[in-house]
Amino acid sequence: MRVLKFGGTSVASAEHFIRVTDMLERNIRQGKVAAVLSAPDKITNHLVAMIDGTLNNIDIQPNIHDAEEIFTVLLDSISRYQPGFDYLTLRNLVDQEFAKLKQLLHGISLLKYCPDSVKAVIICMGEKLSVALMEALLTARGVDVTVINPVEKLLAQGNYLASTVDIGESTRRIQNAAIPAEHIILMAGFIAGNERGELVVLGRNGSDYSAAVLAACLLADSCEIWTDVDGVYTCDPHQVPDARLLNFLSYQEAMELSYFGAKVLHPRTIVPIAQFQIPCLIKNTANPQAPGTLIGSTSDDQSNPVKGITYLNNMAMINVSGPGMKGMIGMAARVFAAMSRAVCSVVLITQSSSEYSISFCVSQQELAGARKALEEEFYLELKNGLLESLDVMTQLAILSVVGDGMRTHRGLSAKLFIALACANINIIAIAQGSSERSISVVVDNDSTTTGVRVAHQMLFNTDQMIEVFIIGAGVVGGALIEQIRRQRQWLRDKHIELRVCGIANSRAMLANMHGVDLDHWQTLLVQAYEPFNLGRLGRLVKEYHLLNPVIVDCTSSVAVADQYVNFLADGFHVVTPNKKANTASMDYYRQMRATAALSRRKFLYDTNVGAGLPVIENLQNLLNAGDALTRFTGILSGSLSFIFGKLDEGMSLSAATFVARSNGYTEPDPRDDLSGMDVARKLLILAREAGYQIELNDIYVEPVLPASFDASGDVDSFLARLSSLDDDFIGRQVTAQAEGRVLRYVGSIDQGRCQVKIEAVDANDPLFKVKDGENALAFFTRYYQPLPLVLRGYGAGNDVTAAGVFADILRTLS
């Protein structure tokens, strides 16, 4: 005997009913079969809305019309598909049921009250009509059918809206029915009868529970739950796209997952199949080829000790504490006896080892009743100060990790805690059963989705995620996007999923949380209509529960740099070649680092100095290892490296500047380079990294252009006047060459003194041969002396800078 339950969002289609009929016909040829049916999709919601609308004087005609239309479409479609289908009889039955429904709703409107017994009758109408439709379909195909009336055969105890079936008595009743072996058994899910013979319903997921109960009563070999998903996943695939389908679950794992909120399962469904050791298969009606999930006595899948991550939202935690708790026998018993009397379900319990307090979680809907019960139970203790006032926290969630293999694997709890910490999720309470089959943590309600995602990534070793937002789509930003586009597959092979979720320029922002199409991003950005808004980026992190969002600032904007603290506080890493933030005031410099530490985010700026050269990273590594900078000297400008190198070759200053500008080494206005301020900013960044707390105006700057030179006017007029300096520079170059030296534009740090100026360096200086756009940095440290640590390479160029930014982006994963 096999019991099959059919439900899901496709139930409202004729194709679904035909597909189920085909499956039942195939199964009856192989042995006895029974089917439990849910209501057509949306019908139960419409019925509940009709009751609520009637009680609240809201127009319910749209709900009635839509519900009638669902059945009209079903009947018309099935009659076209299936020859011999008794359309008229079913049409009359549907009309009669809706006539009864309207009478009941009229009575509710007169009374302004809906008894639970009446509500139960109304909300199960869909299941009864589903069975009538299926019976007519099977009959039209010549299949013998026996319909079990659950009100008569399933004895239930409890209230009208959430009863529990007495399996022993129900088994006796069903077995006394003597159903022929060749008949397909049909039964409406969700419905049972009480000892007075009244209709009751079985609560949430009642149809699945009905199937499990019927399987137990029929001593079935298996129970199959056919729904609209492929089975049980490691977590909700709507929240985590790379959630994995579980092939096997033990009864205990299924119970833990269902208890803590897994939507495919309900604890009451698991109880009968576990009690009677009935294998249960979860399958997808629309995708029957999928393997599904088999729930049995043991789990054969040992590939991962963790089977699933699930959660319960909208919980409240009550903390009962005070000196009267310690050493007092029976205090815990009184707490939970009070909860029992208040009919409050306690979901999680944790107690301090000092016995000073005990904390537990209940549904937020039950909080008022729970609080009242405790205040009544402990009235005297609260009045006399033996207990402190009840401490209540609301808007919480319980996130649980479940798996039989957790008992034999060390470090899983640590992985969970680390994952949550990396996402800045505070753990409010922790609970673990002695079976070690699950561990639960209480977190803020708003952190649930992010918590599930980071826990799944850590515990199931799925691809590491980087969600990038690029501000500034100019030459460096454009080069970065192209590099990311080229490297996507290589990164995926390394289990790194890097998505560019946003690209912005001064005009508009292009955003797609699933990843911008990098093959056509320029066209898409031109077509984008959403104005660029820095505040919008922060909201995106919370709205889409991003795991590893990274702001990449490829601008030279002060306004964007001024937002770094906000970005870090909102959960972004910040990666930038923009030097403005690191050369702002020391107060802002400290604030950025404090915020990054507090929010556990990274502020990475290796391209601030040396473009693609690993300057900042190497300096930080030295200092972290206990080294100390004693002196520094370096060529920090690729454009000035090129210009002064050409002076070596006999080229004039004006000609060298013109060639450098033509080749893209300088800014569009070369005065930005010749002023020396770009070098000064880089030197300031290095000095601050080394621990010097100085400001930009503390650096002595000797510009390339002397103070007497008129540098005013537009670029063309400036360049025209620049030749007036040629003779002076040729003279300085000749003098230097006579001494075996060359002119270089050098930034230096010595005993805390920072300066930027033109220097004549000899052949023993590590900067002597540096030209053609190269950067060179010589670090004299406690460990590196008398020979310095020298970093040398091209320090300018869009591709080089973009590659350095790309490397920083990948460092956010470490």
Long-range contacts (C-beta under 8 A, 24 or more apart in sequence): 1-31, 1-32, 1-33, 1-34, 1-218, 1-219, 1-220, 1-221, 2-27, 2-31, 2-32, 2-33, 2-34, 2-220, 2-221, 2-222, 2-223, 2-224, 3-33, 3-34, 3-35, 3-36, 3-211, 3-214, 3-215, 3-218, 3-220, 3-222, 3-223, 3-224, 4-33, 4-34, 4-35, 4-36, 4-211, 4-223, 4-224, 4-226, 5-35, 5-36, 5-37, 5-38, 5-189, 5-207, 5-208, 5-210, 5-211, 5-223, 5-224, 5-225, 5-226, 6-35, 6-36, 6-37, 6-38, 6-226, 6-285, 7-37, 7-38, 7-189, 7-207, 7-208, 7-225, 7-226, 7-227, 7-228, 8-38, 8-41, 8-226, 8-227, 8-228, 8-229, 8-284, 8-285, 8-286, 9-41, 9-228, 10-41, 10-228, 10-285, 10-286, 11-38, 11-39, 11-40, 11-41, 11-130, 12-40, 12-41, 12-42, 12-43, 12-70, 12-74, 13-74, 13-77, 14-73, 14-74, 14-77, 14-78, 14-80, 14-81, 16-285, 17-74, 17-78, 17-133, 17-134, 17-137, 18-78, 18-81, 18-82, 18-137, 19-285, 20-134, 20-226, 20-285, 21-82, 21-134, 21-137, 21-138, 21-141, 23-226, 23-288, 24-138, 24-143, 24-184, 25-138, 25-141, 25-143, 28-143, 28-182, 28-184, 32-181, 32-185, 32-218, 33-184, 33-185, 34-148, 34-184, 34-185, 34-186, 34-187, 34-214, 34-218, 34-220, 35-134, 35-184, 35-185, 35-186, 35-187, 36-187, 36-188, 36-189, 36-207, 36-210, 36-211, 36-214, 37-127, 37-130, 37-131, 37-134, 37-186, 37-187, 37-188, 37-189, 37-207, 38-126, 38-127, 38-130, 38-189, 38-190, 38-207, 39-124, 39-125, 39-126, 39-127, 39-129, 39-130, 39-190, 40-70, 40-71, 40-74, 40-126, 40-129, 40-130, 42-66, 42-67, 42-70, 43-67, 43-70, 43-125, 43-126, 44-123, 44-126, 47-101, 47-122, 47-123, 47-125, 47-126, 48-123, 50-101, 50-105, 50-122, 51-105, 51-108, 51-114, 51-119, 51-122, 51-123, 54-105, 54-108, 54-109, 54-114, 55-108, 55-112, 55-113, 55-114, 60-105, 64-98, 64-101, 64-102, 67-98, 68-94, 68-98, 71-129, 74-133, 75-133, 78-133, 78-137, 82-137, 82-140, 82-141, 83-140, 84-140, 84-141, 85-136, 85-137, 85-140, 86-136, 86-139, 86-140, 89-136, 90-132, 90-133, 90-136, 93-129, 93-132, 94-129, 97-125, 97-128, 97-129, 101-125, 115-160, 116-159, 116-160, 116-161, 117-160, 117-198, 117-199, 119-160, 119-161, 120-160, 120-161, 120-199, 120-200, 120-201, 121-199, 123-201, 124-188, 124-190, 124-191, 124-199, 124-201, 127-188, 127-189, 127-190, 127-191, 127-207, 128-188, 128-191, 130-188, 131-186, 131-187, 131-188, 134-186, 135-186, 138-184, 138-186, 143-184, 144-180, 144-182, 144-183, 144-184, 145-183, 145-184, 145-185, 145-186, 146-177, 146-179, 146-180, 146-183, 146-184, 146-185, 146-186, 147-185, 147-186, 147-187, 148-174, 148-177, 148-179, 148-185, 148-186, 148-187, 148-214, 150-187, 150-188, 150-191, 150-192, 150-193, 150-210, 151-191, 151-192, 151-193, 151-197, 151-198, 151-199, 152-193, 152-197, 153-177, 153-187, 153-193, 153-217, 154-191, 154-192, 154-193, 154-210, 154-213, 154-217, 155-192, 155-193, 155-194, 155-195, 156-192, 156-193, 156-194, 156-200, 156-202, 157-194, 157-195, 158-200, 159-200, 160-194, 160-198, 160-199, 160-200, 160-201, 161-200, 161-201, 161-203, 162-201, 162-202, 162-203, 162-204, 163-192, 163-194, 163-200, 163-201, 163-202, 163-203, 164-202, 164-268, 165-192, 165-202, 165-209, 165-213, 167-213, 167-216, 167-217, 167-272, 167-275, 170-213, 170-217, 171-216, 171-217, 171-219, 174-214, 174-217, 174-218, 175-217, 185-214, 185-218, 187-214, 202-268, 203-268, 204-266, 205-265, 205-266, 205-268, 205-269, 208-265, 208-266, 208-269, 209-266, 209-268, 209-269, 209-272, 211-269, 212-268, 212-269, 212-270, 212-271, 212-272, 212-273, 212-278, 212-280, 213-272, 215-272, 215-273, 215-276, 215-278, 215-280, 216-272, 216-273, 216-275, 216-276, 216-278, 219-276, 220-278, 221-278, 221-279, 222-278, 222-279, 222-280, 222-281, 223-273, 223-278, 223-279, 223-280, 223-281, 224-280, 224-281, 224-282, 224-283, 225-269, 225-280, 225-281, 225-282, 225-283, 226-283, 226-284, 226-285, 227-264, 227-282, 227-283, 227-284, 227-285, 228-284, 228-285, 228-286, 229-264, 229-282, 229-284, 230-283, 230-284, 230-287, 230-290, 230-291, 230-292, 231-264, 231-282, 231-283, 231-284, 231-290, 231-291, 231-292, 231-293, 232-257, 232-262, 232-264, 232-265, 232-282, 232-293, 232-295, 232-308, 233-264, 233-308, 234-306, 234-307, 234-308, 234-309, 234-456, 234-460, 235-308, 235-309, 235-310, 235-452, 235-456, 236-263, 236-310, 236-452, 239-449, 239-452, 239-453, 239-545, 240-452, 240-453, 240-456, 242-456, 242-462, 242-463, 243-456, 244-460, 245-290, 245-291, 245-293, 246-293, 246-301, 246-307, 246-308, 247-291, 247-293, 247-294, 247-300, 247-301, 248-293, 248-294, 248-295, 248-296, 248-299, 248-300, 248-301, 249-293, 249-294, 249-295, 249-296, 249-299, 249-307, 250-295, 250-296, 250-297, 250-298, 250-299, 250-404, 251-295, 251-296, 251-297, 252-404, 252-435, 252-437, 253-299, 253-307, 253-308, 253-402, 253-403, 253-404, 253-437, 254-280, 254-295, 256-400, 256-402, 256-437, 256-438, 257-307, 257-308, 257-310, 257-400, 257-402, 260-310, 260-311, 260-312, 260-398, 260-400, 260-402, 260-438, 260-440, 261-310, 261-311, 261-312, 261-313, 261-398, 261-400, 262-308, 262-310, 270-295, 299-404, 302-405, 304-403, 304-405, 304-459, 304-460, 305-403, 305-404, 305-405, 305-406, 305-408, 305-409, 305-412, 306-401, 306-402, 306-403, 306-405, 306-406, 306-412, 306-459, 306-460, 307-402, 307-403, 307-404, 307-405, 308-401, 308-402, 308-403, 309-399, 309-400, 309-401, 309-402, 309-452, 309-455, 309-456, 309-459, 310-399, 310-400, 310-402, 311-397, 311-398, 311-399, 311-400, 311-448, 311-451, 311-452, 312-347, 312-397, 312-398, 313-397, 313-445, 313-448, 314-363, 314-364, 314-365, 314-395, 314-397, 314-445, 315-347, 315-348, 315-361, 315-362, 315-363, 315-364, 315-396, 315-397, 315-398, 315-442, 315-445, 316-361, 316-362, 316-363, 316-364, 316-366, 316-367, 316-370, 316-392, 316-393, 316-394, 316-396, 317-359, 317-360, 317-361, 317-392, 317-393, 317-396, 317-428, 317-429, 317-442, 318-359, 318-360, 318-361, 318-362, 318-367, 318-370, 318-371, 318-374, 318-390, 318-391, 318-392, 319-357, 319-358, 319-359, 319-390, 319-391, 319-392, 319-393, 320-357, 320-358, 320-359, 320-374, 320-378, 320-387, 320-390, 321-356, 321-357, 321-358, 321-387, 321-388, 321-391, 322-356, 322-357, 322-381, 322-385, 322-386, 322-387, 322-388, 323-356, 323-386, 324-381, 324-386, 324-387, 325-355, 325-356, 325-357, 325-358, 325-387, 326-354, 326-355, 326-356, 327-355, 331-358, 332-358, 334-377, 334-378, 335-360, 335-374, 335-377, 337-377, 338-370, 338-373, 338-374, 338-376, 338-377, 339-370, 339-373, 341-373, 342-366, 342-369, 342-370, 342-372, 342-373, 343-369, 344-369, 344-370, 344-373, 347-398, 348-398, 348-429, 348-431, 348-440, 348-442, 349-431, 350-429, 350-430, 350-431, 359-429, 361-396, 361-398, 361-429, 361-442, 364-394, 364-395, 367-392, 367-394, 393-428, 395-444, 395-445, 395-446, 396-428, 396-442, 396-443, 396-444, 396-445, 397-442, 397-443, 397-444, 397-445, 397-447, 397-448, 397-451, 398-440, 398-441, 398-442, 399-440, 399-441, 399-442, 399-443, 399-448, 399-451, 399-452, 399-455, 400-438, 400-439, 400-440, 400-441, 401-438, 401-439, 401-440, 401-455, 401-459, 402-437, 402-438, 403-437, 403-438, 404-437, 406-436, 406-437, 406-438, 406-439, 407-435, 407-436, 407-437, 412-439, 412-459, 413-439, 415-458, 415-459, 416-441, 416-455, 416-458, 416-459, 417-441, 418-458, 419-454, 419-455, 419-457, 419-458, 419-459, 420-451, 420-454, 420-455, 421-600, 422-454, 422-600, 423-447, 423-450, 423-451, 423-454, 423-547, 424-571, 424-599, 424-600, 425-450, 425-451, 425-454, 446-542, 449-545, 450-545, 450-546, 450-547, 453-545, 453-547, 454-547, 457-547, 461-495, 462-495, 463-492, 463-495, 463-496, 463-497, 464-495, 464-496, 464-497, 464-548, 464-813, 465-497, 465-499, 465-547, 465-548, 466-496, 466-497, 466-498, 466-499, 466-548, 466-550, 466-809, 466-810, 466-812, 466-813, 467-499, 467-501, 467-513, 467-546, 467-547, 467-548, 467-549, 467-550, 468-498, 468-499, 468-500, 468-501, 468-502, 468-549, 468-550, 468-552, 468-809, 469-500, 469-501, 469-502, 469-503, 469-504, 469-511, 469-537, 469-540, 469-549, 469-550, 469-551, 469-552, 469-572, 470-500, 470-502, 470-503, 470-504, 470-552, 470-554, 471-504, 471-532, 471-551, 471-552, 471-553, 471-554, 471-555, 471-560, 472-504, 472-505, 472-553, 472-554, 472-555, 472-557, 472-560, 473-503, 473-504, 473-505, 473-522, 473-525, 473-554, 474-505, 474-554, 474-555, 475-798, 476-554, 476-577, 476-798, 476-801, 476-802, 476-805, 477-503, 477-552, 477-554, 477-802, 478-522, 478-798, 479-798, 479-799, 479-801, 479-802, 480-552, 480-554, 480-802, 480-805, 480-806, 481-518, 481-521, 482-802, 483-799, 483-802, 483-803, 483-806, 484-518, 484-806, 485-518, 485-519, 487-806, 488-518, 496-810, 496-813, 498-809, 501-540, 501-546, 501-549, 502-537, 502-540, 504-532, 505-532, 506-532, 507-531, 507-532, 508-532, 509-533, 509-536, 511-540, 513-540, 513-544, 513-546, 534-560, 534-563, 534-566, 537-567, 537-570, 537-572, 538-566, 538-567, 538-570, 538-571, 538-572, 541-570, 541-571, 541-572, 542-570, 542-571, 546-571, 548-573, 548-812, 548-813, 549-573, 550-574, 550-575, 550-809, 550-812, 551-575, 551-576, 552-576, 552-805, 552-809, 553-577, 553-578, 554-578, 554-805, 556-580, 562-588, 564-592, 564-603, 565-591, 565-592, 565-595, 568-592, 568-595, 568-596, 568-599, 568-601, 568-603, 569-595, 569-598, 569-599, 571-599, 571-601, 572-601, 573-601, 573-602, 573-603, 573-604, 573-812, 574-601, 574-602, 574-603, 574-604, 575-604, 575-605, 575-805, 575-808, 575-809, 575-812, 576-604, 576-605, 576-607, 576-608, 576-805, 577-605, 577-607, 577-608, 577-611, 577-801, 577-804, 577-805, 578-605, 578-608, 579-605, 579-608, 579-678, 579-681, 579-682, 579-685, 581-605, 582-608, 582-681, 582-684, 582-685, 582-688, 583-681, 583-684, 583-685, 583-696, 585-695, 586-688, 586-693, 586-694, 586-695, 589-688, 602-811, 602-812, 604-808, 604-809, 604-811, 604-812, 605-685, 605-808, 606-804, 606-807, 606-808, 607-801, 607-804, 607-805, 607-808, 608-682, 608-685, 609-636, 609-682, 609-685, 609-686, 609-777, 610-636, 610-682, 610-775, 610-777, 610-791, 610-793, 610-795, 610-804, 611-638, 611-775, 611-794, 611-795, 611-796, 611-797, 611-800, 611-801, 611-804, 612-793, 612-794, 612-795, 612-797, 612-800, 612-801, 612-803, 612-804, 612-807, 613-775, 613-777, 613-791, 613-792, 613-793, 613-795, 613-804, 614-791, 614-804, 614-807, 615-686, 615-777, 615-791, 616-685, 616-689, 618-789, 618-791, 619-686, 619-689, 619-690, 619-779, 620-689, 622-779, 622-781, 622-783, 622-789, 623-689, 623-690, 623-691, 627-781, 627-782, 627-783, 627-784, 628-690, 628-781, 628-782, 629-690, 629-691, 629-749, 629-779, 629-780, 629-781, 630-780, 630-781, 630-782, 630-785, 631-748, 631-749, 631-750, 631-751, 631-780, 632-686, 632-690, 632-747, 632-748, 632-749, 632-750, 632-777, 632-778, 632-779, 632-780, 633-746, 633-747, 633-748, 633-749, 633-765, 633-766, 633-767, 633-778, 633-780, 634-686, 634-746, 634-747, 634-748, 634-767, 634-775, 634-776, 634-777, 634-778, 635-744, 635-745, 635-746, 635-747, 635-767, 635-770, 635-774, 635-775, 635-776, 635-777, 635-795, 636-678, 636-679, 636-682, 636-683, 636-747, 636-775, 636-777, 636-795, 637-673, 637-678, 637-679, 637-682, 637-745, 637-775, 637-795, 637-796, 638-665, 638-773, 638-774, 638-775, 638-794, 638-795, 638-796, 638-797, 639-665, 639-666, 639-667, 639-670, 639-673, 639-773, 639-796, 640-673, 640-674, 640-679, 640-704, 640-745, 641-745, 641-770, 641-771, 641-772, 641-773, 641-774, 641-775, 641-795, 641-796, 642-771, 642-772, 642-773, 642-796, 643-704, 644-742, 644-743, 644-744, 644-745, 644-771, 645-770, 645-771, 645-772, 645-773, 646-771, 647-729, 647-733, 647-742, 647-743, 648-733, 648-742, 648-743, 648-771, 652-723, 652-726, 652-729, 652-730, 653-704, 653-722, 653-725, 653-726, 653-729, 654-719, 654-722, 654-723, 654-725, 654-726, 655-726, 657-719, 657-722, 658-719, 665-773, 665-796, 668-715, 669-715, 669-718, 670-715, 670-718, 670-719, 671-705, 671-711, 671-715, 671-718, 673-704, 674-703, 674-704, 674-705, 675-701, 675-703, 675-704, 675-705, 676-701, 676-702, 676-703, 676-704, 676-745, 676-756, 676-757, 677-701, 679-745, 679-747, 679-756, 680-747, 680-756, 682-747, 683-747, 683-748, 683-749, 683-754, 683-756, 684-754, 686-747, 686-749, 687-749, 687-754, 690-749, 692-749, 692-752, 692-754, 694-752, 694-754, 698-754, 699-754, 699-755, 699-756, 700-753, 700-754, 700-755, 700-756, 700-757, 701-755, 701-756, 701-757, 702-755, 702-756, 702-757, 702-758, 704-745, 704-758, 732-758, 732-760, 735-760, 736-760, 742-768, 744-768, 744-770, 766-790, 766-792, 773-797
